Amino acid sequence: MSFAARCAVVGAANIDIGGFPAGRLALQDSAPGRVTFSAGGVGRNIACNLARLGVDTRLVAALGDDAFARIVREDCARAGVGTDLCLTFPGASSSCYLFIADAGGDMQLAVNDMSVCDRLTPEALEDRLEALNAMDAVILDANLSAGTLEFLARRLTAPLLADAVSTAKAPRLAGILPRLWALKPNAIEAETLTGMPVHGPDSAARAARRLVELGVERVFITLGEKGVCCADEAETLFLPGGAVRMANATGAGDAFTAALAWGRLRDLSLRDCAVAGLAAASIAVESMETVSPDICEAALLQRMQTLNE
């Protein structure tokens, strides 16, 4: 069921090319398996998950004027994501993400060609500010430069959520932590942002508290299949993950972030937002596709109920 809320996602839209070996993955050797080709990118993945959860969603991404860009726009349209705020740069190549998974579906190696994202500068985004400020929430992914993130944090009035993306890109968020309603890093991204080791629930709790001290309103540190540690000024919680049928782990974190935004728009508690994130991630990993075709609000609510039992 859709509801009257609008959210924008500012970040990356890619074409994902994935390799899934049928057996053991060996370096410097080829392996029989499957190769998949689909639209992806953290920003696009979050936006498509969020639209499937019934939220009126717009994507702001940098695209080239190539076939990959057309695939991204068509894919977003099928998911119900508006792309009218995307920026097209003639002569540029759209982003591409090439990854190799192991036999269990976990990503082992990846290469990004994402130079077009550097064109999402403050100057390029100036005329998108009015539309972004009309949103009920805005999600930022750390594929944006530190300067662009700081520009948006200064100029946007909507609640901001951020996805740390990777250890290399997480530091770009350091300057905007006090402006964030929510931050979703994984364990190693949380280590990068805090300088504190994160190797389990207790250390994740300490890192989460540190990020709250640095100004983030709500922090959700994902620990893979172990669960999530979340914190705000009032409390720190650890929620274990549920049993899942792993098919492809790529995209699970993006589904988690989308569910956090859904929870924000529903005015859910810290704990319920974390449960929503775990539920969305568990649906995501059970699909070979980066954004599960099974994710919707009804499926999310049902999975949340299962996790709460």
Salt bridges, closest charged atoms under 4 A:
ASP75 OD2 - ARG44 NH2 2.39
ASP75 OD1 - ARG78 NH2 3.70
ASP84 OD2 - ARG58 NH2 2.37
GLU126 OE2 - ARG155 NH2 3.01
ASP127 OD1 - ARG128 NH1 2.96
ASP163 OD2 - LYS184 NZ 3.54
GLU213 OE1 - ARG210 NH1 3.35
GLU286 OE1 - ARG245 NH2 3.34
GLU286 OE1 - ARG303 NH2 3.26
GLU297 OE2 - ARG266 NH2 2.66
